[in-house]
Amino acid sequence: MFEDFETTRVQLDEASIFVRHGGEGPPVVLLHGHPRTSATWHRVAPLLVRSGFTVVCPDLRGDGRSTGPTPAADHSGHSKRVVAGDIVEVMGSLGHDRFALAGHDRGGSVALRLALDHPDRVARAALIDCLPITEHLSRITPEFATQWWHWFFFAQPDIPERVITADPDSWYHGDPQSMGQGNYDEWRSATRNPDVVRAMLEDYRAGLTIDRRHEEEDRAAGTRIRCPALILWSLRDDLEDLYGNPVKIWRRWAPNVRGHGIDAGHHVAEEAPDALASALADFFAGRHDSGRHE
């Protein structure tokens, strides 16, 4: 995986971030979701390099080969705000003061926070298979509670760790053929590491507490994404089924926004890398900026 990419470990005050990076040209950072690592981008990242970009793929703090602090009672050490700060520091250490970014799933929540907190650093933001956490919570239905019950299970103290680590292979399901063997091996190693499992759960606990409060403060203050935003979603996932066109919801957060669906299941970077890379390359290059999906 990641032929011609370098690997770097960036040491921060509270975290040690494992990073893959390669290519030449305008910098973009790709943020993975749950329960993946940066390896989920192994089919997309080389395509973006060929399109003329420098591509940076970190493991978020506590995930994969990155480490983070011991969880705190208020979950602040795993909030999207501090994780977004990690990415700013990582990119700065690699010489990139301003960059584009894409975040998938939980990585999308980090991308949102990064764009809101550090608007001078973010040139463009692609948000994939996600909505702001508060938008989900304000739309809870029996369908959402049934399909996304894990949000509330993961938020419970101690029990999720005991359940998942007892048999991680039964809890997390992966297929080496569809994921790619190297990606699968890295993912399986991560999900069998109790420290990584704890960090992934802390991400969800932060989501329903400190992250939710930060978003509520943003809405009250009228804080919005200043840069162009691209919303992408997997047509064979459930986001559109639950909410209709996600772009209409994102317009509350990003006035300069467009988007469309991609024919894939939830792990779109693994299932439809060509379509995803093409959409990201066009967006990062500023092509079709006048287009809208209604």
N, C-alpha and C positions, 0 to 999 in steps of 0.2 A: 504494500500500500504506500501511497504518497511518494512515488518515485521522484527523486530530485528535490524533495522537501528536506529541510533541516528540522531538528528538534532542539528545543531550548527549555530550560527551567528558569523561570523568573521568580526570585525570592522577594516576597513582600512582607510587610510587618506581621500580618496574621495568616498569610497563606503562601503556599509554594505552587506556582502555576506551571503545568506542563503544556508546552505549545509546539505545534507543528506550523512551519511557515515556508513559503516558497513563491517563486515567480518574480516578475518585475512589472512595474506599472503602478497605477493608483491602488492604494491599500484597501482591502476589504477584510472584515473579520466575520467568521461563521460560528454561531453559538448553538450548541447541541441542546436537545431536550432530554426528557426522562424516558427510559433509564439508560440512555446512550452515553457515549463519550465522543470526543472529537473525531474518532474513527468513522462515525456515521457519515462524514463528508467525503469519504475516500474516493467516491466516484464523481462527486461534484467539483471538489477543489481543483483537480488537474484540468478540468474543462474550463474553469475560470482563469487558471494560469494561461492556458492556450488562448484565451480571449484577451489577454493583455493586462491581467491584474496581479498584484501581490496579494497572496491569500494567507490569512492567519487563522488557525484552528486551535483554540485553547480547550483544555478540559476545565470546566467551571470548578471553582473552589470546592474541595471535598469529593469531586467526581473523578472517575478514571484514575489517572496518575497524579492529579493535583491533590493537595492537602489544604485543610482549613483549620480554624480554631475549634477548641472543645465547645460543643453547643451550650448556649446560654439560656437561662430560663425565659427570656423575652424573645429568643430566636434572632436577635439582632445580628449576630455574627454570620448568619446565612440569609440575610435580607437581600432583596434584589438591589437595593441601594449600594451595599458594600460589594456585592458581586460585580455590579456595573463599574464601581470604582476600581476593582481589580483589572477589568478589561482596559480602562483608560491607562492605568499604570503599565500594563503589559505592552500595549501599543506604543506608549511613549518610550519604553525601554528598547523597542525595536526601531525607533526613529520615526514613528507615525503620530503626528500631533492631531491630524484630522483624517477621518476614514469613513467609509461606508460600512454598514453591517447588516447581517441577516441573522434572525433568531428563530429557531423552530421550537414549538411547544413551550416548555418552561424557559428555554433560551429566548423565546419571544418576549416573555415577561422581563427578562434582563435587558433585552434590546429596547423595550419601551422605557424602562427606567433610565437607561443610559441616554436615550434621546431626550428625555425630559430634564434630567439633571445636568447633562453636559452638552447643551445644544451647540456650543462652539466647536465641539470635537466631532460631531456626527454630520457627515455630508448627505447621507441618504440612509433610510432604514427600511428593510424588508422584514415583515412580520408574518410568520408562516404557521398555519394551524393553531391560532391563538386569538384570544381577546383579552383586554384588560381584566384582571381578576374581579374587580368590582362589577364589571358588566355581566360576568357569569353569575355572580352572587345575587344581583338584582333581578335575574331572570330564572331563578330556581323553579323548576317544574318537576312533576313526578318522573318525566323522561330524563331530565338532567340528573336528578338524584339517583336514578337507577343506573344510568350509563357512566356517571362520573362519581360514583359512591366512594371510590378510592381517595378522593380529595379529603373526605371527612374521616375515613379510616386512618389515613396517613397522619392526620393531625392529632390523633390520640397519643398519649404518652406511653412509651415502653412497649405496649402490646404489638404494634406493627413490626418493630425490630425482632421480637421473639418469633412471630409468625413467619416472616420472610427469611430470616437467617436459618430457621429450622430446615428449610428445603427450598433454597433460592431457584433451583432449576424448575421446580413445579410452579413457583410464583411468576417468574419472568420467563417468557417463551421466546426463543430465538431460533432462526433457521440459518445455518451456515451457507446454504446455497443462495438464498435470497439476500442475505446480509453481506456475503463475502466472507471467506474463512478468517482472514485476519481481523476484520471488524468483529465478527462473532466471538473469536477467541478473546479479544480485548474486552468486549462487553461482558462476556461470561466471567472473566477474572474479576471485573469490577463488581458485578452483582453478587459475587461470593465473598466479597470483602466486607466484614461487618462495619468498618469505619465508613466506607462508601455508602452502604445502605443507610446508616444513621444520617449522613450528610444529605442524602437524597430526601429523606423524610423531613429533615429540618427545613429544607426548601419549601415543602408543602405547609409545614407548621408556620413558617414565616409568612407564607402567602395569605393565610386566613387571619393573620394578626397584624404584624407590623407593616407588611406590604399593602394590605388592604387599607390601613390608616393612611399610608403615604399617598395612595391613589385618591382617597377621599379628600385629602388636603389639596391635591392637584386640581380636582374638580371644583372645589370651593374657590380656589385662587384663579381658576381659568387657565391653568398651565396646559399648553398643548405642544405637540411635536411641531417644531418649526421647519424641519427639512422635508423634502419630498418623501412620501411613504408609499410602499407597495405592499398590498395585502394579498397573500396567496393561501389557498386552502386545498386540501386533498378531497376530491369529489367522492371517493369511496370511504371517507371518514364521516363523522357525524356532525361537524360544525354547522354546515349549511342546513342539514336536516333539523337541527335544534333551533337555529336562529334566522334562517333565510340568508340573504346576501350579507356576509360579514362586513363588506365595505361600508354599508350604511351605518353600522354601529361604530366603526372606526372613525367616521367623519366627525364624531363628537370629540375625538382626540387629535385628529390630524387634518387640517383643512386642505392640504395639498396631497390627496390620496387617490389611488386607483388600485385595481386588483382583478384577479380572476382565479378560477379553480383549475386544478391540474388533475388529470386522470391517474389517481394513485390512492393507495391506502395511507394510513397515518405516517408511516416512515418514508416520506416522499423522496428524501435524498438518496435512499437506497433503492426505491422502487421505480422512480422516474427521474433519474439524474440528468438525462439530456434535456428534458422539458424544464426542469427546475433551473439548471445551469443557464439555459438560453434565456429564461425570464429574468434571472438575476443579472446576467451580463448586459442585457438590453437596458435594464433599469439603472444599473450602476454606471453605464456609459451615457445615460441621459436620452436614450432613444425612446421615441413614442411617448414623451412626457405629456403630450396633450390628450392621450387616450384615457378613456374612463370605462369602467365596467359598471353597468347599472343592474 
